[in-house]
Amino acid sequence: MTRYPADTPITREAFESSRWGEALGAAAREDYSSMWQTLSTAAREAVDGGRPEQGRVLWLLADACSMMLKAASINEPFKPFMVMDGKRSALPEDLGDDEIVFLSSIYGELGDPKLKARIADLVWLVAKPRDPQAATAAIDAYRHIPITTESWVRDGRECWDRAIQLCLMLRAGAGDRLQEIEQALLNGLLVSTVDDGYLPIWISDLLDKHRLGKDRLHDVASHLEALAKTYLITHKAQPSSGTGMA
């Protein structure tokens, strides 16, 4: 099914009038899947409402959000969310030259951290020659994602992982960003409580994966031990669910 007429241009004017921000505000959750769903709904409504140029912009943003971030791969971090009967959903290599130029022109104006990170990251991956500013913009947007349990189960963990990978790829071009990320993760871990669930474990795993936080290993180990003890004490103090009497 055709989304919009083949000759529909992609323009900044359409972007500015597409109401993409309103669409994201209607997302039920803050993960990329929900962003894709709400943007694609807005895209269909725009096209059906006789606004194909705005619809094309929204479809492009929706496709960008539909890609699954797999931080284990440095050069191919995005995978299709769906593969069926020999067909698949969008990937970075599907972007046309006009779309790459368009995305390059707008990522700096996107206020939503996850959307900005995704668009800037795609520009870094596909634009030729590569633009280091797109990579640093992606890093800065990724690290605006909160270090909380709720955030990390909604793509936050992969986003912070990707930010570290981009820093390692840029090396000196990343400036002090890797050190700042390391400190932010350590801070998030060391202030965590038993109410944060698995968050401290996830953070420590990420630090260990990239060999970060080595100077604070004692502090990290001590905090994890304290959390474990608190957890055991808390659960031992909880009354039994049984109803029998001694």
C-alpha positions in Angstrom: 0.0 0.0 0.0 1.4 3.4 -1.0 1.9 5.7 1.9 1.9 8.9 -0.1 2.3 9.9 -3.8 5.7 9.0 -5.1 6.4 12.6 -6.1 5.8 14.0 -2.6 8.7 16.3 -1.7 10.2 16.3 1.8 10.7 19.9 3.0 11.5 21.9 6.1 8.2 23.7 5.7 6.4 20.4 5.9 8.4 19.4 9.0 7.6 22.7 10.8 3.9 22.2 10.1 3.8 18.4 10.7 3.0 18.7 14.4 5.4 15.9 15.2 5.8 17.1 18.8 2.1 16.8 19.4 2.2 13.3 18.1 5.0 12.3 20.4 3.1 13.9 23.3 0.3 11.5 22.7 2.6 8.4 23.1 1.3 6.1 25.8 4.9 5.1 26.7 8.3 6.6 26.1 10.0 3.8 24.3 10.8 3.8 20.6 8.1 1.3 19.8 5.4 3.6 21.2 7.0 6.6 19.4 6.8 4.7 16.1 3.2 3.8 16.7 2.0 7.3 17.5 4.1 8.9 14.6 2.8 6.4 12.1 -0.7 7.0 13.2 -0.2 10.7 12.8 1.4 10.1 9.3 -1.7 8.2 8.1 -4.0 10.8 9.4 -2.0 13.6 7.6 -2.1 11.7 4.3 -5.8 10.9 4.6 -6.4 14.5 5.5 -4.9 15.8 2.3 -1.5 16.7 3.8 0.9 14.3 2.0 4.0 16.4 2.6 3.5 16.4 6.3 2.6 12.7 6.1 5.9 11.9 4.4 7.9 13.7 7.2 6.0 11.8 9.8 6.4 8.5 8.1 10.2 9.2 7.9 10.3 9.9 11.6 8.2 6.9 12.4 10.4 4.6 10.3 13.5 5.9 12.2 11.8 5.1 15.5 10.8 1.6 14.3 14.4 0.4 14.1 15.5 -1.8 17.0 18.7 -0.6 18.7 21.1 -3.5 19.2 24.0 -1.9 20.9 26.2 -5.1 20.6 26.9 -4.1 17.0 29.0 -1.0 16.5 28.6 -0.4 12.8 25.2 -2.0 12.3 23.4 -1.0 15.5 19.9 -1.0 14.0 17.8 -4.0 13.1 14.3 -4.2 11.6 11.6 -4.6 14.1 9.8 -7.0 11.7 10.9 -9.6 9.1 8.1 -11.6 7.5 7.7 -13.5 4.2 10.9 -12.1 2.8 10.0 -8.5 3.7 11.3 -6.3 6.5 10.7 -3.0 8.1 12.9 0.0 7.7 16.7 0.1 8.0 19.3 2.9 7.7 20.3 1.8 4.2 16.7 2.5 3.0 17.2 6.2 3.4 17.3 8.2 0.2 19.7 11.0 -0.5 17.0 13.6 -0.1 16.0 12.1 3.2 19.5 12.1 4.5 20.0 15.7 3.6 16.6 16.5 5.3 17.4 14.6 8.5 20.8 16.3 8.6 19.1 19.7 8.6 16.6 19.0 11.4 18.2 16.8 14.1 19.6 19.9 15.9 16.0 21.2 16.3 14.5 18.2 17.8 13.7 18.7 21.5 12.8 15.1 22.4 16.1 13.4 23.5 15.2 10.0 22.2 14.1 11.2 18.8 17.1 13.6 18.5 19.5 10.8 19.4 17.9 8.4 16.9 17.9 10.9 14.0 21.4 12.2 14.7 22.7 8.6 15.0 21.2 7.7 11.7 22.8 10.7 10.1 26.1 9.7 11.5 25.7 6.2 10.1 24.6 7.0 6.6 25.7 10.5 5.6 28.8 10.6 3.4 31.2 12.0 4.3 30.5 11.2 8.0 29.7 14.2 10.1 31.3 14.0 13.6 28.8 16.7 14.8 26.0 14.3 14.2 27.7 11.7 16.4 28.3 14.1 19.3 24.8 15.4 19.0 23.6 11.7 19.3 25.8 11.2 22.3 24.6 14.3 24.1 20.9 13.4 23.4 21.4 9.8 24.5 22.8 10.9 27.8 19.8 13.1 28.5 17.8 10.0 28.9 17.2 9.5 32.7 19.1 6.8 34.6 16.0 5.2 36.2 14.6 1.7 36.3 11.5 2.8 34.3 13.6 4.6 31.7 16.1 1.7 31.3 13.5 -0.9 30.6 12.2 1.4 27.8 15.4 1.4 25.7 17.4 3.6 28.1 20.0 0.9 28.8 20.6 0.4 25.0 20.8 4.2 24.5 23.5 4.7 27.1 25.4 1.7 25.7 25.2 3.3 22.3 26.4 6.6 23.6 29.5 4.9 25.0 30.2 3.1 21.7 30.0 6.4 19.8 32.5 8.0 22.2 34.9 5.1 21.7 34.5 5.4 17.9 35.2 9.1 18.0 38.0 8.9 20.4 39.5 12.4 20.9 36.6 13.8 18.9 34.3 13.0 21.7 36.1 15.3 24.1 35.3 14.6 27.7 32.0 12.9 27.0 33.1 9.4 27.9 34.4 10.5 31.2 31.2 12.4 31.9 29.2 9.3 31.0 31.3 7.2 33.3 30.7 9.6 36.1 26.9 9.9 35.4 26.6 6.1 35.5 28.6 5.8 38.7 26.5 8.4 40.3 23.3 6.7 39.2 24.6 3.4 40.6 25.9 4.7 43.9 22.6 6.5 44.8 20.4 3.6 43.8 18.3 1.8 46.4 16.6 -1.5 46.7 13.5 0.2 45.3 15.3 0.6 42.0 15.1 -3.1 41.3 17.8 -4.4 38.9 19.0 -0.9 37.9 22.2 -1.1 39.9 23.0 -4.5 38.4 22.3 -3.2 34.9 24.5 -0.1 35.4 27.4 -2.2 36.8 27.1 -4.6 33.9 27.3 -1.7 31.4 30.4 -0.3 33.2 32.0 -3.7 33.3 31.3 -4.2 29.6 33.2 -1.1 28.6 35.8 -1.4 31.4 34.6 1.9 33.0 34.6 2.8 36.6 37.7 0.8 37.4 38.9 3.4 39.9 35.7 3.0 41.9 35.4 -0.8 42.0 35.5 -0.8 45.8 32.8 1.7 46.1 30.6 -0.2 43.5 31.2 -3.5 45.2 30.4 -2.1 48.7 27.2 -0.5 47.4 26.0 -3.6 45.7 26.8 -5.6 48.9 24.9 -3.1 51.0 21.9 -3.3 48.7 21.9 -7.1 48.9 22.0 -7.0 52.7 19.1 -4.4 52.8 17.1 -6.5 50.4 17.5 -9.6 52.5 16.7 -7.8 55.8 13.6 -6.2 54.2 12.3 -9.5 52.8 12.9 -11.4 56.0 11.0 -8.7 57.9 7.9 -9.2 55.6 5.1 -11.3 57.2 4.6 -14.8 55.8 1.7 -15.2 53.3 0.5 -18.3 55.1 -2.6 -18.1 57.3 -1.8 -21.0 59.7 -1.4 -20.4 63.4 1.4 -21.9 65.5 
